[in-house]
Amino acid sequence: MWSDENYRNFWMKNTAIPLDLIFINSQLEVIEVYFDARPFSKKIIRSLNRAKFVLELNAGIFKKLGFDIGDKIIF
């Protein structure tokens, strides 16, 4: 969690499993999803929107649970 909403950057350099990155705004709404980030990749993953939170899930779980853009997330 960050104190502000801003564009977020990630990479998978030290991550051994594929992930979905779920970008969430300060109203706890899913605003963007980056699906199936590749393990050990140095490719920069940049959010297109400002996010306050980023939830990392094993690749495929976001769709499997039936989530969608605009859904609210409760931590």
CHARMM internal coordinates of N, CA and C (Angstrom, degrees):
IC EDIT
DIST 1 N 1 CA 1.4508
DIST 1 CA 1 C 1.5191
ANGL 1 N 1 CA 1 C 108.42
DIST 1 C 2 N 1.3183
ANGL 1 CA 1 C 2 N 114.62
DIHE 1 N 1 CA 1 C 2 N 139.36
DIST 2 N 2 CA 1.4593
ANGL 1 C 2 N 2 CA 121.18
DIHE 1 CA 1 C 2 N 2 CA 175.44
DIST 2 CA 2 C 1.5192
ANGL 2 N 2 CA 2 C 108.67
DIHE 1 C 2 N 2 CA 2 C -112.14
DIST 2 C 3 N 1.3063
ANGL 2 CA 2 C 3 N 116.89
DIHE 2 N 2 CA 2 C 3 N 163.90
DIST 3 N 3 CA 1.4629
ANGL 2 C 3 N 3 CA 120.74
DIHE 2 CA 2 C 3 N 3 CA -179.92
DIST 3 CA 3 C 1.5292
ANGL 3 N 3 CA 3 C 112.29
DIHE 2 C 3 N 3 CA 3 C -81.33
DIST 3 C 4 N 1.3315
ANGL 3 CA 3 C 4 N 116.88
DIHE 3 N 3 CA 3 C 4 N -13.20
DIST 4 N 4 CA 1.4561
ANGL 3 C 4 N 4 CA 120.51
DIHE 3 CA 3 C 4 N 4 CA -177.85
DIST 4 CA 4 C 1.5248
ANGL 4 N 4 CA 4 C 111.23
DIHE 3 C 4 N 4 CA 4 C -133.18
DIST 4 C 5 N 1.3229
ANGL 4 CA 4 C 5 N 115.55
DIHE 4 N 4 CA 4 C 5 N 166.51
DIST 5 N 5 CA 1.4599
ANGL 4 C 5 N 5 CA 120.84
DIHE 4 CA 4 C 5 N 5 CA 170.78
DIST 5 CA 5 C 1.5235
ANGL 5 N 5 CA 5 C 106.85
DIHE 4 C 5 N 5 CA 5 C -92.07
DIST 5 C 6 N 1.3143
ANGL 5 CA 5 C 6 N 116.40
DIHE 5 N 5 CA 5 C 6 N 129.38
DIST 6 N 6 CA 1.4494
ANGL 5 C 6 N 6 CA 120.55
DIHE 5 CA 5 C 6 N 6 CA 179.24
DIST 6 CA 6 C 1.5234
ANGL 6 N 6 CA 6 C 108.51
DIHE 5 C 6 N 6 CA 6 C -157.51
DIST 6 C 7 N 1.3245
ANGL 6 CA 6 C 7 N 115.92
DIHE 6 N 6 CA 6 C 7 N 171.12
DIST 7 N 7 CA 1.4575
ANGL 6 C 7 N 7 CA 120.04
DIHE 6 CA 6 C 7 N 7 CA 174.88
DIST 7 CA 7 C 1.5242
ANGL 7 N 7 CA 7 C 108.44
DIHE 6 C 7 N 7 CA 7 C -70.34
DIST 7 C 8 N 1.3184
ANGL 7 CA 7 C 8 N 117.30
DIHE 7 N 7 CA 7 C 8 N 137.50
DIST 8 N 8 CA 1.4665
ANGL 7 C 8 N 8 CA 122.03
DIHE 7 CA 7 C 8 N 8 CA -175.39
DIST 8 CA 8 C 1.5160
ANGL 8 N 8 CA 8 C 110.03
DIHE 7 C 8 N 8 CA 8 C -114.36
DIST 8 C 9 N 1.3260
ANGL 8 CA 8 C 9 N 115.90
DIHE 8 N 8 CA 8 C 9 N 143.45
DIST 9 N 9 CA 1.4639
ANGL 8 C 9 N 9 CA 123.20
DIHE 8 CA 8 C 9 N 9 CA 179.49
DIST 9 CA 9 C 1.5214
ANGL 9 N 9 CA 9 C 109.96
DIHE 8 C 9 N 9 CA 9 C -124.82
DIST 9 C 10 N 1.3198
ANGL 9 CA 9 C 10 N 115.48
DIHE 9 N 9 CA 9 C 10 N 137.21
DIST 10 N 10 CA 1.4579
ANGL 9 C 10 N 10 CA 121.84
DIHE 9 CA 9 C 10 N 10 CA 179.50
DIST 10 CA 10 C 1.5141
ANGL 10 N 10 CA 10 C 109.79
DIHE 9 C 10 N 10 CA 10 C -139.71
DIST 10 C 11 N 1.3210
ANGL 10 CA 10 C 11 N 115.51
DIHE 10 N 10 CA 10 C 11 N 163.86
DIST 11 N 11 CA 1.4482
ANGL 10 C 11 N 11 CA 122.39
DIHE 10 CA 10 C 11 N 11 CA 166.44
DIST 11 CA 11 C 1.5169
ANGL 11 N 11 CA 11 C 107.57
DIHE 10 C 11 N 11 CA 11 C -145.42
DIST 11 C 12 N 1.2957
ANGL 11 CA 11 C 12 N 116.39
DIHE 11 N 11 CA 11 C 12 N 170.36
DIST 12 N 12 CA 1.4628
ANGL 11 C 12 N 12 CA 121.25
DIHE 11 CA 11 C 12 N 12 CA -174.30
DIST 12 CA 12 C 1.5338
ANGL 12 N 12 CA 12 C 111.44
DIHE 11 C 12 N 12 CA 12 C -112.96
DIST 12 C 13 N 1.3139
ANGL 12 CA 12 C 13 N 117.22
DIHE 12 N 12 CA 12 C 13 N 19.09
DIST 13 N 13 CA 1.4629
ANGL 12 C 13 N 13 CA 123.32
DIHE 12 CA 12 C 13 N 13 CA -172.62
DIST 13 CA 13 C 1.5369
ANGL 13 N 13 CA 13 C 113.38
DIHE 12 C 13 N 13 CA 13 C -46.50
DIST 13 C 14 N 1.3165
ANGL 13 CA 13 C 14 N 118.18
DIHE 13 N 13 CA 13 C 14 N -43.57
DIST 14 N 14 CA 1.4707
ANGL 13 C 14 N 14 CA 121.25
DIHE 13 CA 13 C 14 N 14 CA -175.93
DIST 14 CA 14 C 1.5291
ANGL 14 N 14 CA 14 C 112.97
DIHE 13 C 14 N 14 CA 14 C -112.31
DIST 14 C 15 N 1.3241
ANGL 14 CA 14 C 15 N 116.64
DIHE 14 N 14 CA 14 C 15 N 20.94
DIST 15 N 15 CA 1.4649
ANGL 14 C 15 N 15 CA 121.04
DIHE 14 CA 14 C 15 N 15 CA -177.78
DIST 15 CA 15 C 1.5208
ANGL 15 N 15 CA 15 C 109.51
DIHE 14 C 15 N 15 CA 15 C -109.53
DIST 15 C 16 N 1.3378
ANGL 15 CA 15 C 16 N 116.00
DIHE 15 N 15 CA 15 C 16 N 125.37
DIST 16 N 16 CA 1.4665
ANGL 15 C 16 N 16 CA 121.52
DIHE 15 CA 15 C 16 N 16 CA -171.48
DIST 16 CA 16 C 1.5295
ANGL 16 N 16 CA 16 C 114.23
DIHE 15 C 16 N 16 CA 16 C -91.52
DIST 16 C 17 N 1.3289
ANGL 16 CA 16 C 17 N 118.23
DIHE 16 N 16 CA 16 C 17 N -7.10
DIST 17 N 17 CA 1.4667
ANGL 16 C 17 N 17 CA 120.33
DIHE 16 CA 16 C 17 N 17 CA -178.52
DIST 17 CA 17 C 1.5260
ANGL 17 N 17 CA 17 C 109.86
DIHE 16 C 17 N 17 CA 17 C -124.64
DIST 17 C 18 N 1.3380
ANGL 17 CA 17 C 18 N 118.93
DIHE 17 N 17 CA 17 C 18 N 150.23
DIST 18 N 18 CA 1.4665
ANGL 17 C 18 N 18 CA 120.47
DIHE 17 CA 17 C 18 N 18 CA 176.59
DIST 18 CA 18 C 1.5329
ANGL 18 N 18 CA 18 C 110.44
DIHE 17 C 18 N 18 CA 18 C -69.63
DIST 18 C 19 N 1.3327
ANGL 18 CA 18 C 19 N 115.38
DIHE 18 N 18 CA 18 C 19 N 142.02
DIST 19 N 19 CA 1.4598
ANGL 18 C 19 N 19 CA 120.97
DIHE 18 CA 18 C 19 N 19 CA -177.08
DIST 19 CA 19 C 1.5238
ANGL 19 N 19 CA 19 C 111.49
DIHE 18 C 19 N 19 CA 19 C -129.26
DIST 19 C 20 N 1.3356
ANGL 19 CA 19 C 20 N 115.64
DIHE 19 N 19 CA 19 C 20 N 154.60
DIST 20 N 20 CA 1.4464
ANGL 19 C 20 N 20 CA 123.21
DIHE 19 CA 19 C 20 N 20 CA 163.59
DIST 20 CA 20 C 1.5282
ANGL 20 N 20 CA 20 C 106.07
DIHE 19 C 20 N 20 CA 20 C -102.33
DIST 20 C 21 N 1.3423
ANGL 20 CA 20 C 21 N 116.85
DIHE 20 N 20 CA 20 C 21 N 132.52
DIST 21 N 21 CA 1.4626
ANGL 20 C 21 N 21 CA 121.62
DIHE 20 CA 20 C 21 N 21 CA 178.04
DIST 21 CA 21 C 1.5184
ANGL 21 N 21 CA 21 C 108.06
DIHE 20 C 21 N 21 CA 21 C -105.57
DIST 21 C 22 N 1.3242
ANGL 21 CA 21 C 22 N 116.58
DIHE 21 N 21 CA 21 C 22 N 118.08
DIST 22 N 22 CA 1.4510
ANGL 21 C 22 N 22 CA 122.48
DIHE 21 CA 21 C 22 N 22 CA -176.69
DIST 22 CA 22 C 1.5291
ANGL 22 N 22 CA 22 C 107.87
DIHE 21 C 22 N 22 CA 22 C -105.05
DIST 22 C 23 N 1.3190
ANGL 22 CA 22 C 23 N 116.16
DIHE 22 N 22 CA 22 C 23 N 115.28
DIST 23 N 23 CA 1.4564
ANGL 22 C 23 N 23 CA 122.20
DIHE 22 CA 22 C 23 N 23 CA -178.57
DIST 23 CA 23 C 1.5256
ANGL 23 N 23 CA 23 C 108.61
DIHE 22 C 23 N 23 CA 23 C -92.63
DIST 23 C 24 N 1.3436
ANGL 23 CA 23 C 24 N 115.81
DIHE 23 N 23 CA 23 C 24 N 130.64
DIST 24 N 24 CA 1.4693
ANGL 23 C 24 N 24 CA 122.51
DIHE 23 CA 23 C 24 N 24 CA -171.05
DIST 24 CA 24 C 1.5263
ANGL 24 N 24 CA 24 C 108.66
DIHE 23 C 24 N 24 CA 24 C -129.45
DIST 24 C 25 N 1.3463
ANGL 24 CA 24 C 25 N 117.03
DIHE 24 N 24 CA 24 C 25 N 135.41
DIST 25 N 25 CA 1.4632
ANGL 24 C 25 N 25 CA 120.21
DIHE 24 CA 24 C 25 N 25 CA -179.93
DIST 25 CA 25 C 1.5284
ANGL 25 N 25 CA 25 C 111.26
DIHE 24 C 25 N 25 CA 25 C -86.21
DIST 25 C 26 N 1.3365
ANGL 25 CA 25 C 26 N 116.24
DIHE 25 N 25 CA 25 C 26 N -177.51
DIST 26 N 26 CA 1.4652
ANGL 25 C 26 N 26 CA 120.64
DIHE 25 CA 25 C 26 N 26 CA -176.89
DIST 26 CA 26 C 1.5324
ANGL 26 N 26 CA 26 C 112.82
DIHE 25 C 26 N 26 CA 26 C -70.09
DIST 26 C 27 N 1.3458
ANGL 26 CA 26 C 27 N 117.16
DIHE 26 N 26 CA 26 C 27 N -15.51
DIST 27 N 27 CA 1.4694
ANGL 26 C 27 N 27 CA 120.59
DIHE 26 CA 26 C 27 N 27 CA 174.89
DIST 27 CA 27 C 1.5322
ANGL 27 N 27 CA 27 C 111.31
DIHE 26 C 27 N 27 CA 27 C -90.00
DIST 27 C 28 N 1.3301
ANGL 27 CA 27 C 28 N 115.97
DIHE 27 N 27 CA 27 C 28 N 9.86
DIST 28 N 28 CA 1.4640
ANGL 27 C 28 N 28 CA 124.43
DIHE 27 CA 27 C 28 N 28 CA 178.22
DIST 28 CA 28 C 1.5261
ANGL 28 N 28 CA 28 C 112.94
DIHE 27 C 28 N 28 CA 28 C 65.76
DIST 28 C 29 N 1.3410
ANGL 28 CA 28 C 29 N 116.48
DIHE 28 N 28 CA 28 C 29 N 29.09
DIST 29 N 29 CA 1.4620
ANGL 28 C 29 N 29 CA 121.79
DIHE 28 CA 28 C 29 N 29 CA 177.44
DIST 29 CA 29 C 1.5291
ANGL 29 N 29 CA 29 C 109.64
DIHE 28 C 29 N 29 CA 29 C -99.52
DIST 29 C 30 N 1.3239
ANGL 29 CA 29 C 30 N 115.56
DIHE 29 N 29 CA 29 C 30 N 138.58
DIST 30 N 30 CA 1.4624
ANGL 29 C 30 N 30 CA 120.19
DIHE 29 CA 29 C 30 N 30 CA 173.55
DIST 30 CA 30 C 1.5198
ANGL 30 N 30 CA 30 C 107.35
DIHE 29 C 30 N 30 CA 30 C -69.10
DIST 30 C 31 N 1.3276
ANGL 30 CA 30 C 31 N 116.43
DIHE 30 N 30 CA 30 C 31 N 121.49
DIST 31 N 31 CA 1.4589
ANGL 30 C 31 N 31 CA 119.81
DIHE 30 CA 30 C 31 N 31 CA -177.52
DIST 31 CA 31 C 1.5292
ANGL 31 N 31 CA 31 C 112.66
DIHE 30 C 31 N 31 CA 31 C -111.21
DIST 31 C 32 N 1.3337
ANGL 31 CA 31 C 32 N 116.09
DIHE 31 N 31 CA 31 C 32 N -14.71
DIST 32 N 32 CA 1.4673
ANGL 31 C 32 N 32 CA 119.18
DIHE 31 CA 31 C 32 N 32 CA -176.56
DIST 32 CA 32 C 1.5262
ANGL 32 N 32 CA 32 C 108.40
DIHE 31 C 32 N 32 CA 32 C -169.52
DIST 32 C 33 N 1.3227
ANGL 32 CA 32 C 33 N 116.37
DIHE 32 N 32 CA 32 C 33 N 149.88
DIST 33 N 33 CA 1.4690
ANGL 32 C 33 N 33 CA 121.17
DIHE 32 CA 32 C 33 N 33 CA 175.72
DIST 33 CA 33 C 1.5212
ANGL 33 N 33 CA 33 C 108.80
DIHE 32 C 33 N 33 CA 33 C -136.01
DIST 33 C 34 N 1.3162
ANGL 33 CA 33 C 34 N 115.38
DIHE 33 N 33 CA 33 C 34 N 133.26
DIST 34 N 34 CA 1.4633
ANGL 33 C 34 N 34 CA 120.86
DIHE 33 CA 33 C 34 N 34 CA 170.89
DIST 34 CA 34 C 1.5278
ANGL 34 N 34 CA 34 C 105.21
DIHE 33 C 34 N 34 CA 34 C -106.28
DIST 34 C 35 N 1.3217
ANGL 34 CA 34 C 35 N 116.50
DIHE 34 N 34 CA 34 C 35 N 114.58
DIST 35 N 35 CA 1.4524
ANGL 34 C 35 N 35 CA 121.54
DIHE 34 CA 34 C 35 N 35 CA -174.82
DIST 35 CA 35 C 1.5215
ANGL 35 N 35 CA 35 C 112.10
DIHE 34 C 35 N 35 CA 35 C -90.34
DIST 35 C 36 N 1.3239
ANGL 35 CA 35 C 36 N 115.29
DIHE 35 N 35 CA 35 C 36 N 141.12
DIST 36 N 36 CA 1.4666
ANGL 35 C 36 N 36 CA 124.19
DIHE 35 CA 35 C 36 N 36 CA 166.93
DIST 36 CA 36 C 1.5335
ANGL 36 N 36 CA 36 C 113.69
DIHE 35 C 36 N 36 CA 36 C 57.20
DIST 36 C 37 N 1.3141
ANGL 36 CA 36 C 37 N 116.66
DIHE 36 N 36 CA 36 C 37 N 52.37
DIST 37 N 37 CA 1.4626
ANGL 36 C 37 N 37 CA 120.57
DIHE 36 CA 36 C 37 N 37 CA 174.30
DIST 37 CA 37 C 1.5266
ANGL 37 N 37 CA 37 C 108.72
DIHE 36 C 37 N 37 CA 37 C -63.65
DIST 37 C 38 N 1.3066
ANGL 37 CA 37 C 38 N 117.26
DIHE 37 N 37 CA 37 C 38 N 130.80
DIST 38 N 38 CA 1.4581
ANGL 37 C 38 N 38 CA 124.04
DIHE 37 CA 37 C 38 N 38 CA -172.62
DIST 38 CA 38 C 1.5133
ANGL 38 N 38 CA 38 C 112.62
DIHE 37 C 38 N 38 CA 38 C -78.36
DIST 38 C 39 N 1.3375
ANGL 38 CA 38 C 39 N 117.12
DIHE 38 N 38 CA 38 C 39 N 134.49
DIST 39 N 39 CA 1.4657
ANGL 38 C 39 N 39 CA 121.31
DIHE 38 CA 38 C 39 N 39 CA 177.89
DIST 39 CA 39 C 1.5280
ANGL 39 N 39 CA 39 C 112.03
DIHE 38 C 39 N 39 CA 39 C -57.27
DIST 39 C 40 N 1.3257
ANGL 39 CA 39 C 40 N 114.65
DIHE 39 N 39 CA 39 C 40 N 142.11
DIST 40 N 40 CA 1.4694
ANGL 39 C 40 N 40 CA 125.45
DIHE 39 CA 39 C 40 N 40 CA 174.41
DIST 40 CA 40 C 1.5331
ANGL 40 N 40 CA 40 C 113.99
DIHE 39 C 40 N 40 CA 40 C 63.75
DIST 40 C 41 N 1.3204
ANGL 40 CA 40 C 41 N 118.24
DIHE 40 N 40 CA 40 C 41 N 10.06
DIST 41 N 41 CA 1.4625
ANGL 40 C 41 N 41 CA 121.49
DIHE 40 CA 40 C 41 N 41 CA -179.37
DIST 41 CA 41 C 1.5303
ANGL 41 N 41 CA 41 C 110.27
DIHE 40 C 41 N 41 CA 41 C -75.85
DIST 41 C 42 N 1.3205
ANGL 41 CA 41 C 42 N 115.55
DIHE 41 N 41 CA 41 C 42 N 140.95
DIST 42 N 42 CA 1.4616
ANGL 41 C 42 N 42 CA 121.29
DIHE 41 CA 41 C 42 N 42 CA 175.23
DIST 42 CA 42 C 1.5315
ANGL 42 N 42 CA 42 C 111.27
DIHE 41 C 42 N 42 CA 42 C -97.68
DIST 42 C 43 N 1.3302
ANGL 42 CA 42 C 43 N 116.31
DIHE 42 N 42 CA 42 C 43 N 5.35
DIST 43 N 43 CA 1.4689
ANGL 42 C 43 N 43 CA 120.84
DIHE 42 CA 42 C 43 N 43 CA 176.79
DIST 43 CA 43 C 1.5305
ANGL 43 N 43 CA 43 C 108.74
DIHE 42 C 43 N 43 CA 43 C -64.12
DIST 43 C 44 N 1.3203
ANGL 43 CA 43 C 44 N 116.38
DIHE 43 N 43 CA 43 C 44 N 131.46
DIST 44 N 44 CA 1.4581
ANGL 43 C 44 N 44 CA 120.59
DIHE 43 CA 43 C 44 N 44 CA 178.81
DIST 44 CA 44 C 1.5297
ANGL 44 N 44 CA 44 C 109.53
DIHE 43 C 44 N 44 CA 44 C -77.89
DIST 44 C 45 N 1.3152
ANGL 44 CA 44 C 45 N 115.65
DIHE 44 N 44 CA 44 C 45 N 128.35
DIST 45 N 45 CA 1.4562
ANGL 44 C 45 N 45 CA 122.83
DIHE 44 CA 44 C 45 N 45 CA 175.95
DIST 45 CA 45 C 1.5191
ANGL 45 N 45 CA 45 C 106.27
DIHE 44 C 45 N 45 CA 45 C -101.95
DIST 45 C 46 N 1.3192
ANGL 45 CA 45 C 46 N 117.02
DIHE 45 N 45 CA 45 C 46 N 112.76
DIST 46 N 46 CA 1.4660
ANGL 45 C 46 N 46 CA 122.33
DIHE 45 CA 45 C 46 N 46 CA -177.76
DIST 46 CA 46 C 1.5203
ANGL 46 N 46 CA 46 C 109.82
DIHE 45 C 46 N 46 CA 46 C -110.05
DIST 46 C 47 N 1.3152
ANGL 46 CA 46 C 47 N 115.87
DIHE 46 N 46 CA 46 C 47 N 133.05
DIST 47 N 47 CA 1.4631
ANGL 46 C 47 N 47 CA 118.30
DIHE 46 CA 46 C 47 N 47 CA 175.21
DIST 47 CA 47 C 1.5264
ANGL 47 N 47 CA 47 C 109.22
DIHE 46 C 47 N 47 CA 47 C -71.54
DIST 47 C 48 N 1.3107
ANGL 47 CA 47 C 48 N 116.59
DIHE 47 N 47 CA 47 C 48 N 146.35
DIST 48 N 48 CA 1.4604
ANGL 47 C 48 N 48 CA 122.48
DIHE 47 CA 47 C 48 N 48 CA 177.06
DIST 48 CA 48 C 1.5193
ANGL 48 N 48 CA 48 C 111.28
DIHE 47 C 48 N 48 CA 48 C -87.25
DIST 48 C 49 N 1.3265
ANGL 48 CA 48 C 49 N 115.55
DIHE 48 N 48 CA 48 C 49 N -16.27
DIST 49 N 49 CA 1.4634
ANGL 48 C 49 N 49 CA 122.75
DIHE 48 CA 48 C 49 N 49 CA -178.04
DIST 49 CA 49 C 1.5338
ANGL 49 N 49 CA 49 C 109.44
DIHE 48 C 49 N 49 CA 49 C -126.46
DIST 49 C 50 N 1.3068
ANGL 49 CA 49 C 50 N 115.39
DIHE 49 N 49 CA 49 C 50 N 161.74
DIST 50 N 50 CA 1.4658
ANGL 49 C 50 N 50 CA 120.08
DIHE 49 CA 49 C 50 N 50 CA 176.91
DIST 50 CA 50 C 1.5285
ANGL 50 N 50 CA 50 C 109.10
DIHE 49 C 50 N 50 CA 50 C -77.54
DIST 50 C 51 N 1.3235
ANGL 50 CA 50 C 51 N 115.61
DIHE 50 N 50 CA 50 C 51 N 130.75
DIST 51 N 51 CA 1.4660
ANGL 50 C 51 N 51 CA 121.77
DIHE 50 CA 50 C 51 N 51 CA -178.71
DIST 51 CA 51 C 1.5220
ANGL 51 N 51 CA 51 C 110.30
DIHE 50 C 51 N 51 CA 51 C -128.31
DIST 51 C 52 N 1.3064
ANGL 51 CA 51 C 52 N 116.05
DIHE 51 N 51 CA 51 C 52 N 149.30
DIST 52 N 52 CA 1.4619
ANGL 51 C 52 N 52 CA 121.45
DIHE 51 CA 51 C 52 N 52 CA 174.14
DIST 52 CA 52 C 1.5240
ANGL 52 N 52 CA 52 C 110.89
DIHE 51 C 52 N 52 CA 52 C -98.92
DIST 52 C 53 N 1.3191
ANGL 52 CA 52 C 53 N 116.05
DIHE 52 N 52 CA 52 C 53 N -30.31
DIST 53 N 53 CA 1.4600
ANGL 52 C 53 N 53 CA 121.73
DIHE 52 CA 52 C 53 N 53 CA -178.26
DIST 53 CA 53 C 1.5221
ANGL 53 N 53 CA 53 C 109.48
DIHE 52 C 53 N 53 CA 53 C -128.89
DIST 53 C 54 N 1.3267
ANGL 53 CA 53 C 54 N 115.57
DIHE 53 N 53 CA 53 C 54 N 152.81
DIST 54 N 54 CA 1.4610
ANGL 53 C 54 N 54 CA 121.56
DIHE 53 CA 53 C 54 N 54 CA 170.63
DIST 54 CA 54 C 1.5203
ANGL 54 N 54 CA 54 C 107.17
DIHE 53 C 54 N 54 CA 54 C -134.97
DIST 54 C 55 N 1.3012
ANGL 54 CA 54 C 55 N 115.21
DIHE 54 N 54 CA 54 C 55 N 121.78
DIST 55 N 55 CA 1.4612
ANGL 54 C 55 N 55 CA 122.13
DIHE 54 CA 54 C 55 N 55 CA 178.57
DIST 55 CA 55 C 1.5169
ANGL 55 N 55 CA 55 C 108.15
DIHE 54 C 55 N 55 CA 55 C -102.37
DIST 55 C 56 N 1.3233
ANGL 55 CA 55 C 56 N 116.53
DIHE 55 N 55 CA 55 C 56 N 126.93
DIST 56 N 56 CA 1.4656
ANGL 55 C 56 N 56 CA 121.56
DIHE 55 CA 55 C 56 N 56 CA 178.02
DIST 56 CA 56 C 1.5179
ANGL 56 N 56 CA 56 C 108.50
DIHE 55 C 56 N 56 CA 56 C -102.37
DIST 56 C 57 N 1.3210
ANGL 56 CA 56 C 57 N 115.48
DIHE 56 N 56 CA 56 C 57 N 125.58
DIST 57 N 57 CA 1.4683
ANGL 56 C 57 N 57 CA 121.80
DIHE 56 CA 56 C 57 N 57 CA 176.91
DIST 57 CA 57 C 1.5198
ANGL 57 N 57 CA 57 C 109.12
DIHE 56 C 57 N 57 CA 57 C -124.63
DIST 57 C 58 N 1.3099
ANGL 57 CA 57 C 58 N 116.81
DIHE 57 N 57 CA 57 C 58 N 152.42
DIST 58 N 58 CA 1.4635
ANGL 57 C 58 N 58 CA 119.51
DIHE 57 CA 57 C 58 N 58 CA 172.22
DIST 58 CA 58 C 1.5269
ANGL 58 N 58 CA 58 C 108.11
DIHE 57 C 58 N 58 CA 58 C -54.34
DIST 58 C 59 N 1.3147
ANGL 58 CA 58 C 59 N 116.98
DIHE 58 N 58 CA 58 C 59 N 139.42
DIST 59 N 59 CA 1.4608
ANGL 58 C 59 N 59 CA 121.59
DIHE 58 CA 58 C 59 N 59 CA -177.44
DIST 59 CA 59 C 1.5289
ANGL 59 N 59 CA 59 C 110.80
DIHE 58 C 59 N 59 CA 59 C -52.75
DIST 59 C 60 N 1.3214
ANGL 59 CA 59 C 60 N 116.05
DIHE 59 N 59 CA 59 C 60 N 133.21
DIST 60 N 60 CA 1.4572
ANGL 59 C 60 N 60 CA 122.19
DIHE 59 CA 59 C 60 N 60 CA 177.91
DIST 60 CA 60 C 1.5145
ANGL 60 N 60 CA 60 C 114.43
DIHE 59 C 60 N 60 CA 60 C 96.32
DIST 60 C 61 N 1.3201
ANGL 60 CA 60 C 61 N 118.72
DIHE 60 N 60 CA 60 C 61 N -19.82
DIST 61 N 61 CA 1.4633
ANGL 60 C 61 N 61 CA 121.43
DIHE 60 CA 60 C 61 N 61 CA -175.93
DIST 61 CA 61 C 1.5334
ANGL 61 N 61 CA 61 C 111.46
DIHE 60 C 61 N 61 CA 61 C -68.49
DIST 61 C 62 N 1.3372
ANGL 61 CA 61 C 62 N 117.70
DIHE 61 N 61 CA 61 C 62 N -38.25
DIST 62 N 62 CA 1.4680
ANGL 61 C 62 N 62 CA 120.96
DIHE 61 CA 61 C 62 N 62 CA -179.48
DIST 62 CA 62 C 1.5261
ANGL 62 N 62 CA 62 C 110.34
DIHE 61 C 62 N 62 CA 62 C -56.05
DIST 62 C 63 N 1.3237
ANGL 62 CA 62 C 63 N 116.94
DIHE 62 N 62 CA 62 C 63 N -50.70
DIST 63 N 63 CA 1.4743
ANGL 62 C 63 N 63 CA 120.79
DIHE 62 CA 62 C 63 N 63 CA 179.40
DIST 63 CA 63 C 1.5196
ANGL 63 N 63 CA 63 C 111.55
DIHE 62 C 63 N 63 CA 63 C -67.70
DIST 63 C 64 N 1.3252
ANGL 63 CA 63 C 64 N 115.95
DIHE 63 N 63 CA 63 C 64 N -40.50
DIST 64 N 64 CA 1.4682
ANGL 63 C 64 N 64 CA 120.44
DIHE 63 CA 63 C 64 N 64 CA -178.07
DIST 64 CA 64 C 1.5306
ANGL 64 N 64 CA 64 C 111.18
DIHE 63 C 64 N 64 CA 64 C -60.27
DIST 64 C 65 N 1.3362
ANGL 64 CA 64 C 65 N 116.79
DIHE 64 N 64 CA 64 C 65 N -36.32
DIST 65 N 65 CA 1.4626
ANGL 64 C 65 N 65 CA 120.89
DIHE 64 CA 64 C 65 N 65 CA 179.76
DIST 65 CA 65 C 1.5254
ANGL 65 N 65 CA 65 C 112.72
DIHE 64 C 65 N 65 CA 65 C -81.06
DIST 65 C 66 N 1.3369
ANGL 65 CA 65 C 66 N 117.17
DIHE 65 N 65 CA 65 C 66 N -6.92
DIST 66 N 66 CA 1.4530
ANGL 65 C 66 N 66 CA 121.21
DIHE 65 CA 65 C 66 N 66 CA 175.80
DIST 66 CA 66 C 1.5211
ANGL 66 N 66 CA 66 C 114.75
DIHE 65 C 66 N 66 CA 66 C 82.31
DIST 66 C 67 N 1.3207
ANGL 66 CA 66 C 67 N 118.27
DIHE 66 N 66 CA 66 C 67 N 18.72
DIST 67 N 67 CA 1.4631
ANGL 66 C 67 N 67 CA 121.32
DIHE 66 CA 66 C 67 N 67 CA 177.38
DIST 67 CA 67 C 1.5151
ANGL 67 N 67 CA 67 C 110.60
DIHE 66 C 67 N 67 CA 67 C -73.13
DIST 67 C 68 N 1.3436
ANGL 67 CA 67 C 68 N 115.76
DIHE 67 N 67 CA 67 C 68 N 160.71
DIST 68 N 68 CA 1.4575
ANGL 67 C 68 N 68 CA 121.22
DIHE 67 CA 67 C 68 N 68 CA 178.42
DIST 68 CA 68 C 1.5219
ANGL 68 N 68 CA 68 C 109.04
DIHE 67 C 68 N 68 CA 68 C -151.25
DIST 68 C 69 N 1.3297
ANGL 68 CA 68 C 69 N 115.91
DIHE 68 N 68 CA 68 C 69 N 166.19
DIST 69 N 69 CA 1.4545
ANGL 68 C 69 N 69 CA 121.78
DIHE 68 CA 68 C 69 N 69 CA 175.48
DIST 69 CA 69 C 1.5224
ANGL 69 N 69 CA 69 C 108.78
DIHE 68 C 69 N 69 CA 69 C -58.51
DIST 69 C 70 N 1.3222
ANGL 69 CA 69 C 70 N 117.48
DIHE 69 N 69 CA 69 C 70 N 136.50
DIST 70 N 70 CA 1.4600
ANGL 69 C 70 N 70 CA 122.46
DIHE 69 CA 69 C 70 N 70 CA -178.92
DIST 70 CA 70 C 1.5086
ANGL 70 N 70 CA 70 C 114.21
DIHE 69 C 70 N 70 CA 70 C 94.94
DIST 70 C 71 N 1.3300
ANGL 70 CA 70 C 71 N 117.17
DIHE 70 N 70 CA 70 C 71 N -17.59
DIST 71 N 71 CA 1.4690
ANGL 70 C 71 N 71 CA 119.79
DIHE 70 CA 70 C 71 N 71 CA 177.97
DIST 71 CA 71 C 1.5206
ANGL 71 N 71 CA 71 C 109.60
DIHE 70 C 71 N 71 CA 71 C -66.33
DIST 71 C 72 N 1.3431
ANGL 71 CA 71 C 72 N 115.53
DIHE 71 N 71 CA 71 C 72 N 150.31
DIST 72 N 72 CA 1.4649
ANGL 71 C 72 N 72 CA 121.46
DIHE 71 CA 71 C 72 N 72 CA 176.39
DIST 72 CA 72 C 1.5218
ANGL 72 N 72 CA 72 C 108.76
DIHE 71 C 72 N 72 CA 72 C -91.43
DIST 72 C 73 N 1.3234
ANGL 72 CA 72 C 73 N 114.35
DIHE 72 N 72 CA 72 C 73 N 142.68
DIST 73 N 73 CA 1.4582
ANGL 72 C 73 N 73 CA 122.10
DIHE 72 CA 72 C 73 N 73 CA 177.49
DIST 73 CA 73 C 1.5231
ANGL 73 N 73 CA 73 C 107.68
DIHE 72 C 73 N 73 CA 73 C -112.69
DIST 73 C 74 N 1.3044
ANGL 73 CA 73 C 74 N 117.32
DIHE 73 N 73 CA 73 C 74 N 132.35
DIST 74 N 74 CA 1.4683
ANGL 73 C 74 N 74 CA 121.18
DIHE 73 CA 73 C 74 N 74 CA 176.76
DIST 74 CA 74 C 1.5213
ANGL 74 N 74 CA 74 C 107.45
DIHE 73 C 74 N 74 CA 74 C -113.08
DIST 74 C 75 N 1.3242
ANGL 74 CA 74 C 75 N 115.27
DIHE 74 N 74 CA 74 C 75 N 121.83
DIST 75 N 75 CA 1.4782
ANGL 74 C 75 N 75 CA 121.07
DIHE 74 CA 74 C 75 N 75 CA -179.83
DIST 75 CA 75 C 1.5104
ANGL 75 N 75 CA 75 C 110.00
DIHE 74 C 75 N 75 CA 75 C -88.34
END
COOR INIT
IC SEED 1 N 1 CA 1 C
IC BUILD
